[in-house]
Amino acid sequence: MSTVGQTTVAAPATGPGVLTWVRARETARRAGSRPLPALGLPLAETLGHTLAEPLGALTDLPAFDTSAMDGWAVAGPGPWRVAGRVLAGRTEVAPLADGGAVEIATGAQLPAGATAVLRREHGRTEGALLYDRGPRPLTTGQDVRPRGQECHRGEELLPAGTAVGPAVLGLAAACGHDRLTVRRRPVVQVLVLGDELLAAGVPGPGLVRDALGPLLPPWLRSAGAEVDEVRCVRDDFGLLRDALRHSTADVVVTTGGTAAGPVDFLHRALAEAGARLLVDGVAVRPGHPMLLAELPGGRHLVGLPGNPLAAVAGVVTLVLPLLHARSGRTAAAPALAPAAVALPGHPVDTRLQPVRSAAGGVVPIAFDGPAMLRGLARAEALAVVPPGGSAAGETVELVEVP
């Protein structure tokens, strides 16, 4: 134990040492292995959350035999005698006898007895009679969406752990849901550290624009987080210490201050907060001096390097696995692609290289230094290049860039 003023805090455990990139990601996932509580929300409020239980169908889809085209519902072989019209939304539809037909709209309920739908462009009427003039003879069931074609009532459509995106909202609505049971979104606070950072205007001597304040929140939200605050903190130990003490966020993300420079106060502030270091450096380039700590109460802090591309490396290595685990999201299988050309690597560390698709696989993009974002802005993914590099044709893992 150590004493700071009148406050007694626990001394941090011995640091974990530098971890490999794979082990660091696994450590972040394990750190978040206790998902946040489940809650029921109206469907419109669940975007960005994660399903806490499987999504089941409350009805057959479609719930009735449906016309897939504008045209005529017909019964038996033609020609057919046309009598009436059926539009979408009609709930009472008279049955058809063999030789009968009714004009029908896309999405309308098929009359009982109908055997197919003749497309409008394939039919020709002569008085009350309808003839098939299509390129091929009409077959039973043609252009009909039969009841339950997509799913049946009670069928599991999506597993728990699925992120709720626009398509999930549409599917849930189509099969009858007004509410969903989802995980609470992790609340994230972003602390941007540094006296040299400008929030607006053109940088001048000794000053740089803050690139991470605009870059991080959209990325965190896409990972299921609720970004509560983005705040600049000057290079002052007391201010940083107090910011950590008073934060109530599930995850605090800091930028800068992770190394051992004269104003890098993050390690000291974590020690005084009673934090336990889980990751203290990762064998990856860029982004080596990143860290992950467990704060009192089961909350977490991820310290990102201050250089923009190095910070992005910290996001994909530590922040995203942690947020996905806390949200209860199922880990996706890694995306793989061949290297179209040789991808140079670091002699001993993993390298995260901005890449884009080309003939034969992926190719590296220039402007990939730790402080650069020009390459990332043109990238489709980050290639995980093992120590020593990857030869042309060799398969590499890809990390998605939102």
Summary of the structure (lengths in Angstrom):
residues: 402
radius of gyration: 29.4
end to end distance: 43.1
largest distance: 98.1
contacts: 1307
relative contact order: 0.15
helix: 20%
strand: 33%
